[in-house]
Amino acid sequence: MTDSATPPKIGKRERLVHAAARVFYEQGVEKTTIADIASAADVPVGNVYYYFKTKDQFVQAVIDTHAAVLGEVIAGIEPLPGPAERLKAMVASWVDQRELAVRFGCPTGSLAAELDKRADAFGGEPARLMSLLIDWARAQFVELGRPDAAELAVAFVAAYQGISLLTNTFRDPELMVTEGARLERWIDELAGQG
């Protein structure tokens, strides 16, 4: 759910955050050093501390970036005429990222899984991030008239997280394509029952 490319002509802080998101995604939070982030952002390591004192501050900024990217995706599909179309557009956005999933899995899911291993679980921030997507999906299923909207929202997100893991594990982007098509059929069936 996050774009790995750094946007052109942005300030140092934004370059650092985009670089941190990319490096955390590619090699994990624990293996990443502040020097790795500085190098990826093309910012002298001494300048980093002006913006971020700790790696945890980078982690929080990356979580906020993931939330913002999800918000942008949602805003982009919100004008679609109905909830089924919006849900299927979300699926399409996941399938479009399948080559990244092959290499690194889901950016949000990978980050959440890694941070959950910490004693503090990063203060529940990964759960808050996942909740944004689940809450959005629940609202779509409610709009479809589904009394089981909360359960369907969890199943929807779980299907994506699961296929991201399998796509990464087997290094096979077609798994994501196949699951995307299945999810679209599932959404159509649910919309017909609503």
Secondary structure, 3 states (H helix, E strand, C coil): CCCCCCCCCCCHHHHHHHHHHHHHHHHCCCCCCHHHHHHHHCCCHHHHHHHCCCHHHHHHHHHHHHHHHHHHHHHHHCCCCCHHHHHHHHHHHHHHCHHHHHHHCCHHHHHHHHHHCCCCHHHHHHHHHHHHHHHHHHHHHHHCCCCCHHHHHHHHHHHHHHHHHHHHHHCCHHHHHHHHHHHHHHHHHHHHHC
